[in-house]
Amino acid sequence: MKKLSLSIMLCILALSISSVKTKNPAVLITGGAGYIGSHTAYLMAQKGYEVILLDSLEHGQTFDHSWATCIKSDFADKKILKQIFETYDVEAVMHFAGFIEVGESVKNPIRFYENNVVKTIKLLKIMIAHDVKKFIFSSSCAVYGNPQWLPLTEDHPKNPISPYGKNKLMVEMALQDFDKAYGLHYVALRYFNAAGAMPELGLGENHNPETHLIPIVLRAIIEKRPFYIFGTDYDTKDGSCIRDFIHVRDLAQAHWLALEYLNKGNCSECFNLGTGSGFSVKEVCNAVEKVCNHKLNILQKDRREGDPPMLIANPKKAKEVLGWQAQYSDLEHILKTAYEFTIQYRPSFIPPIKYDNYLKLCKKP
């Protein structure tokens, strides 16, 4: 008899608690041990769902929370997906398991197309075979490319400039066809700049390598390293790039509302998720210094190719259709929660943090 792979053994162990369909509706969250996936998983558990996470854990992260079942596996593994769909009453799949490093997508596009597009199609095919017809897709503002107008609306032309952005757009196009052909209903959520954390739950951003602005700035100030601003001559208020930052807790709320939207029988849709306003790199640096009560060592470098001066979402459609609005995306709150999470991983240097409204803002939903 052939030996079972480790991933299949782990799946059997996780599923052995039940040989029949569970009573509560379940949601399968791929990449659920990652940054946005874990925050969304927590919220879905609070909403009464049986939460099943499917994550390869290839970035070294761990998941030991009692409010979800975490299965270590590739998200397109047919045998494991079959076991999950036959064991749990899966109402929907929320798909976060994608490679996200834009620069790496340019250097190694095969890896990105294989994981982000080919495997996603395999996942959708298995869902359809098991009559799971609701899909919440973690898309990106990268589908738009360089903005022709701001703030960006969902009808903006789609001209992605990186393989990563093209991956997201290709999946969105496939979803449109799968909706028409197979009745697979979906919501694609186009994120802008996810940030912040829920440190009281041990949830936050800990990528390796890290490519996002706020954790990089925080690590620079904690580890006493220089922080580089790439480009200070953009046509913006202070010469540095401007981005629309959205707290990960607000993103989680949008995923739940997107599923509620589909549960009401509504048509498939795409939504921008942002605040409608932005902060420059220099403004973020200034705010980090205030939160950490410490000075950054800022060095200036030339622009990076492909960095647009400004990216800001128009979230009007999400507000009107989903009833969604950012509640936790004040920059100070984003930075305080991200900082508190970061020092949990880098405790050797802990400057005092200002707690004025912190505890009030961090109450559980």
C-alpha positions as CSV (number, residue, x, y, z in Angstrom):
1,M,0.0,0.0,0.0
2,K,1.4,3.4,-1.0
3,K,2.2,5.8,1.8
4,L,-0.1,8.8,2.1
5,S,1.4,12.2,1.6
6,L,1.9,14.3,4.8
7,S,-0.7,16.8,3.6
8,I,-3.4,14.1,3.0
9,M,-2.6,12.6,6.4
10,L,-3.1,16.0,8.0
11,C,-6.3,16.5,6.2
12,I,-7.7,13.1,7.3
13,L,-6.7,13.9,10.9
14,A,-8.5,17.3,10.7
15,L,-11.6,15.8,9.1
16,S,-11.8,12.7,11.3
17,I,-13.9,14.5,13.9
18,S,-16.9,14.1,11.6
19,S,-17.8,11.6,9.0
20,V,-21.0,13.4,8.1
21,K,-21.9,16.9,7.0
22,T,-21.7,19.4,9.9
23,K,-24.8,21.2,11.0
24,N,-23.5,24.8,10.7
25,P,-22.8,26.3,7.3
26,A,-19.1,26.3,6.6
27,V,-16.9,28.7,4.7
28,L,-13.6,27.4,3.1
29,I,-10.9,30.1,3.2
30,T,-7.8,29.4,1.1
31,G,-4.7,31.1,2.4
32,G,-6.6,31.5,5.6
33,A,-3.5,31.4,7.8
34,G,-2.2,34.5,6.0
35,Y,-2.6,38.2,6.7
36,I,-6.0,39.1,5.3
37,G,-7.3,35.5,5.3
38,S,-6.8,35.1,9.1
39,H,-8.6,38.3,10.0
40,T,-11.5,37.3,7.7
41,A,-11.5,33.8,9.2
42,Y,-11.9,35.3,12.7
43,L,-14.8,37.5,11.7
44,M,-16.6,34.6,9.9
45,A,-16.2,32.5,13.0
46,Q,-17.8,35.3,15.0
47,K,-20.7,35.3,12.5
48,G,-21.4,31.6,13.3
49,Y,-19.7,29.9,10.4
50,E,-17.7,26.7,10.6
51,V,-14.4,28.0,9.3
52,I,-12.1,25.7,7.4
53,L,-8.7,27.1,6.4
54,L,-6.6,25.6,3.6
55,D,-3.1,26.9,3.7
56,S,0.3,25.5,2.6
57,L,2.0,27.4,5.5
58,E,5.0,27.8,3.1
59,H,6.0,31.2,4.6
60,G,6.6,29.7,8.0
61,Q,3.5,31.0,9.6
62,T,1.6,29.0,12.2
63,F,-2.1,28.9,13.1
64,D,-3.2,27.7,16.6
65,H,-6.5,29.4,17.1
66,S,-9.5,27.4,18.3
67,W,-12.0,29.3,16.1
68,A,-11.0,27.6,12.9
69,T,-9.8,24.3,11.5
70,C,-6.5,24.7,9.7
71,I,-5.5,22.1,7.1
72,K,-2.0,22.2,5.7
73,S,-2.3,21.7,2.0
74,D,-2.0,23.2,-1.5
75,F,-5.3,24.9,-2.2
76,A,-5.8,23.1,-5.5
77,D,-5.3,19.5,-4.1
78,K,-8.2,17.6,-5.6
79,K,-8.3,14.8,-3.0
80,I,-8.2,17.2,0.0
81,L,-10.8,19.5,-1.5
82,K,-13.1,16.5,-2.2
83,Q,-12.8,15.4,1.5
84,I,-13.6,18.9,2.7
85,F,-16.6,19.4,0.5
86,E,-17.9,15.9,1.5
87,T,-17.4,16.5,5.2
88,Y,-18.5,20.1,5.6
89,D,-21.6,22.0,4.4
90,V,-19.5,24.5,2.5
91,E,-21.6,27.5,1.6
92,A,-18.8,29.5,-0.1
93,V,-15.1,29.7,-0.8
94,M,-13.1,32.8,0.0
95,H,-9.9,32.7,-2.0
96,F,-6.8,34.5,-0.6
97,A,-4.1,32.0,-1.5
98,G,-2.2,33.9,-4.1
99,F,1.4,35.1,-4.5
100,I,1.5,38.9,-4.1
101,E,5.0,40.2,-4.7
102,V,4.7,42.4,-7.8
103,G,8.4,42.6,-8.4
104,E,8.8,38.9,-8.1
105,S,6.0,38.4,-10.6
106,V,8.1,40.2,-13.2
107,K,11.1,38.1,-12.5
108,N,9.3,34.7,-12.3
109,P,6.0,35.0,-14.2
110,I,5.7,31.2,-14.7
111,R,5.5,30.7,-10.9
112,F,2.8,33.4,-10.6
113,Y,0.6,32.2,-13.5
114,E,0.8,28.6,-12.3
115,N,-0.3,29.5,-8.7
116,N,-2.5,32.5,-9.2
117,V,-4.3,31.5,-12.4
118,V,-3.9,27.8,-13.2
119,K,-4.5,26.5,-9.7
120,T,-7.4,28.9,-9.1
121,I,-9.1,27.4,-12.2
122,K,-8.5,24.0,-10.7
123,L,-10.1,25.1,-7.5
124,L,-13.1,26.5,-9.3
125,K,-13.5,23.3,-11.3
126,I,-13.6,21.2,-8.1
127,M,-16.1,23.6,-6.5
128,I,-18.4,23.3,-9.5
129,A,-18.2,19.5,-9.4
130,H,-19.4,19.6,-5.7
131,D,-22.1,22.2,-6.4
132,V,-20.4,25.0,-4.4
133,K,-21.4,28.0,-6.3
134,K,-20.3,31.1,-4.2
135,F,-16.9,32.5,-4.5
136,I,-15.3,35.6,-2.9
137,F,-12.2,36.5,-4.7
138,S,-9.2,38.5,-3.3
139,S,-8.5,40.8,-6.3
140,S,-6.5,44.0,-6.5
141,C,-6.4,47.5,-7.7
142,A,-3.4,46.3,-9.8
143,V,-6.0,45.3,-12.4
144,Y,-6.3,48.9,-13.4
145,G,-2.7,49.7,-14.2
146,N,-1.7,53.4,-14.4
147,P,-4.7,55.5,-13.5
148,Q,-6.4,57.6,-16.1
149,W,-8.5,59.3,-13.5
150,L,-8.8,59.4,-9.7
151,P,-10.3,58.3,-7.5
152,L,-10.5,55.0,-9.3
153,T,-13.9,53.6,-10.1
154,E,-14.8,50.0,-11.0
155,D,-15.4,51.0,-14.7
156,H,-11.9,52.3,-15.1
157,P,-10.0,50.6,-18.0
158,K,-8.2,47.5,-17.1
159,N,-4.6,47.7,-18.2
160,P,-2.4,45.9,-15.6
161,I,1.3,46.5,-16.0
162,S,2.6,43.5,-14.0
163,P,2.1,39.8,-14.3
164,Y,0.6,40.0,-10.8
165,G,-2.1,42.4,-12.0
166,K,-2.7,40.4,-15.1
167,N,-3.1,37.3,-12.9
168,K,-5.9,39.0,-11.0
169,L,-7.6,40.2,-14.1
170,M,-7.4,36.8,-15.8
171,V,-9.2,35.2,-12.9
172,E,-11.8,37.9,-12.9
173,M,-12.4,37.2,-16.6
174,A,-12.6,33.5,-16.0
175,L,-15.2,34.1,-13.2
176,Q,-17.4,36.1,-15.6
177,D,-17.4,33.1,-18.0
178,F,-17.9,30.5,-15.2
179,D,-20.9,32.5,-14.0
180,K,-22.5,32.4,-17.4
181,A,-21.7,28.8,-18.1
182,Y,-22.0,27.1,-14.7
183,G,-23.9,29.5,-12.4
184,L,-20.9,30.2,-10.2
185,H,-21.7,33.4,-8.5
186,Y,-18.8,35.6,-7.3
187,V,-17.7,38.9,-5.8
188,A,-14.3,40.2,-6.7
189,L,-12.9,42.6,-4.1
190,R,-10.3,44.9,-5.5
191,Y,-8.1,45.9,-2.5
192,F,-6.0,49.0,-2.4
193,N,-3.4,49.0,0.4
194,A,-4.2,46.6,3.2
195,A,-2.6,47.6,6.6
196,G,-3.1,47.4,10.3
197,A,-3.6,44.4,12.6
198,M,-5.5,42.9,15.5
199,P,-2.7,42.4,17.9
200,E,-5.0,41.4,20.8
201,L,-5.6,38.2,18.7
202,G,-2.1,37.7,17.5
203,L,-3.1,38.6,14.0
204,G,-1.1,40.8,11.7
205,E,1.2,41.3,8.8
206,N,4.4,39.2,8.8
207,H,5.4,38.6,5.2
208,N,8.8,37.3,4.3
209,P,10.0,39.0,2.3
210,E,8.0,42.1,3.2
211,T,7.1,44.5,0.4
212,H,4.4,46.7,2.0
213,L,5.1,50.2,3.1
214,I,3.8,50.3,6.7
215,P,5.5,47.1,8.1
216,I,8.7,48.1,6.3
217,V,8.7,51.5,8.0
218,L,7.9,50.0,11.4
219,R,10.7,47.4,11.1
220,A,13.1,50.1,10.1
221,I,12.4,52.2,13.2
222,I,12.3,49.2,15.5
223,E,15.5,47.7,14.2
224,K,17.2,51.1,13.8
225,R,17.8,50.7,10.1
226,P,17.5,53.3,7.3
227,F,14.2,53.7,5.5
228,Y,14.3,54.5,1.8
229,I,11.8,56.7,0.1
230,F,11.8,55.9,-3.6
231,G,11.1,59.2,-5.4
232,T,10.5,62.6,-3.9
233,D,9.8,64.5,-7.1
234,Y,6.3,63.2,-8.0
235,D,3.5,65.7,-8.7
236,T,2.0,65.3,-5.3
237,K,1.6,67.6,-2.3
238,D,5.1,66.7,-0.8
239,G,6.7,64.9,-3.8
240,S,6.3,61.3,-2.5
241,C,3.7,58.7,-3.7
242,I,0.2,58.7,-2.2
243,R,-1.7,55.6,-1.4
244,D,-5.1,54.6,0.0
245,F,-4.6,52.6,3.2
246,I,-7.4,50.3,4.4
247,H,-7.4,48.5,7.8
248,V,-7.4,44.7,7.4
249,R,-10.4,44.6,9.8
250,D,-12.4,46.6,7.3
251,L,-11.4,44.2,4.5
252,A,-12.6,41.3,6.6
253,Q,-16.0,43.0,7.1
254,A,-16.2,43.5,3.3
255,H,-15.8,39.8,2.7
256,W,-18.6,38.9,5.1
257,L,-20.9,41.5,3.5
258,A,-19.9,40.2,0.0
259,L,-21.1,36.7,1.1
260,E,-24.3,38.2,2.5
261,Y,-24.8,39.9,-0.8
262,L,-24.6,36.6,-2.7
263,N,-26.8,34.8,-0.2
264,K,-29.6,37.3,-1.0
265,G,-29.5,36.0,-4.6
266,N,-27.8,39.0,-6.1
267,C,-25.7,39.0,-9.3
268,S,-21.9,38.6,-9.4
269,E,-20.1,41.9,-9.0
270,C,-16.7,43.7,-8.5
271,F,-16.0,46.3,-5.8
272,N,-13.2,48.6,-4.9
273,L,-12.2,48.6,-1.2
274,G,-10.5,51.8,0.0
275,T,-11.2,54.9,1.9
276,G,-11.4,57.4,-0.9
277,S,-8.5,59.4,0.5
278,G,-4.8,58.8,0.7
279,F,-1.6,59.5,2.6
280,S,1.9,60.2,1.2
281,V,4.9,58.1,2.0
282,K,6.3,61.1,3.9
283,E,3.1,61.5,5.9
284,V,3.2,57.9,6.9
285,C,6.8,58.3,8.0
286,N,5.9,61.3,10.1
287,A,2.9,59.5,11.7
288,V,5.1,56.4,12.5
289,E,7.6,58.6,14.3
290,K,4.8,60.0,16.4
291,V,3.3,56.6,17.2
292,C,6.6,55.1,18.1
293,N,8.0,58.2,19.8
294,H,11.3,57.7,17.8
295,K,13.0,59.2,14.8
296,L,13.4,57.4,11.5
297,N,16.6,57.5,9.5
298,I,15.2,58.4,6.1
299,L,17.2,58.2,2.9
300,Q,16.0,59.3,-0.5
301,K,16.4,57.3,-3.6
302,D,15.3,57.5,-7.3
303,R,11.9,56.5,-8.4
304,R,11.1,52.9,-8.9
305,E,9.8,51.9,-12.3
306,G,6.0,51.3,-12.4
307,D,5.2,53.3,-9.2
308,P,2.2,55.6,-10.1
309,P,2.2,58.9,-8.2
310,M,-1.2,58.3,-6.7
311,L,-3.6,55.4,-6.2
312,I,-6.9,56.2,-4.5
313,A,-10.2,54.2,-4.6
314,N,-13.7,55.4,-5.0
315,P,-15.5,53.2,-2.6
316,K,-19.0,54.6,-3.4
317,K,-20.2,51.4,-5.1
318,A,-19.3,49.2,-2.1
319,K,-21.0,51.5,0.2
320,E,-24.2,51.7,-1.8
321,V,-24.5,48.0,-2.8
322,L,-22.9,46.2,0.1
323,G,-23.5,48.7,2.8
324,W,-19.8,48.7,3.5
325,Q,-17.8,51.6,4.8
326,A,-14.3,51.7,6.4
327,Q,-14.6,52.1,10.2
328,Y,-11.1,51.3,11.4
329,S,-8.9,52.9,8.7
330,D,-7.8,56.0,10.5
331,L,-4.1,56.2,9.9
332,E,-3.2,56.5,13.5
333,H,-5.2,53.4,14.4
334,I,-3.7,51.5,11.5
335,L,-0.2,52.3,12.7
336,K,-0.8,51.7,16.3
337,T,-2.3,48.2,15.7
338,A,0.5,47.4,13.2
339,Y,3.2,48.6,15.6
340,E,1.8,46.6,18.5
341,F,1.7,43.4,16.4
342,T,5.2,44.1,15.0
343,I,6.9,44.4,18.4
344,Q,5.5,41.0,19.4
345,Y,7.9,39.6,16.8
346,R,10.7,42.0,17.5
347,P,10.7,42.6,21.3
348,S,14.3,43.6,21.7
349,F,13.5,47.3,21.0
350,I,10.2,48.5,22.3
351,P,9.8,52.3,22.4
352,P,6.7,53.6,24.4
353,I,3.5,53.6,22.4
354,K,0.7,56.2,23.0
355,Y,-2.4,54.4,24.0
356,D,-5.0,57.3,24.1
357,N,-7.7,55.6,22.1
358,Y,-6.0,52.3,21.4
359,L,-7.9,50.0,23.7
360,K,-11.3,51.4,22.7
361,L,-10.5,50.9,19.0
362,C,-9.2,47.4,19.5
363,K,-12.4,45.9,21.0
364,K,-13.5,42.7,19.4
365,P,-16.4,42.9,17.0
